[in-house]
Amino acid sequence: MNLSELITEERNLDTLDIDTLDTKTMLKKINDHDKTVPFAVEPPMFWVL
């Protein structure tokens, strides 16, 4: 398996600046991204079950 081919191993363009942000902005950015996970997981979940 080539990890560079996995989309989970790609850089997130929305967080390229995360190391320059203040804590509150950084946490909001992380939290906003975390909210997208259920929508990404739901469709393939039915292929697995």
Buried (B, 14 or more C-beta within 10 A) or exposed (E): EEEEEEEEEEEEEEEEEEEEBEEEEBEEBEEEEEEEEEEEEEEEEEEEE
